Amino acid sequence: MSYGQIAQLLGHPRASRLVGWAMHRCPSQIPWYRVIKKTGELPLSNSLFPLSDQRRLLEQEGVSFLTSGLVDMKKHQYKLEEIDL
């Protein structure tokens, strides 16, 4: 899922940066690594969540990356209409 999709589900479609901040501060048991930019790009690395860890965790779950290094969003992005709230 992208930060923007989560913001949209929360009823604040323009709050993707706020979602990003919240994911940066979330407890480690929340699957933070599953949230990425809408382009398929992984967010900037930080000391708590290095990009190499995020990519490794995504690949372990079967997420594929394009040769450009982006997540293949056509294949892996959640479709909001498929989410049962």
Protein Blocks (a to p, Z undefined) as FASTA:
>chain_A
ZZklmmmmnopaklmmmmmmmmmmpcfklcfklpccfkopacdddfklgfklmmmmmmmn
opacdfkopacfklmmccfklpcZZ
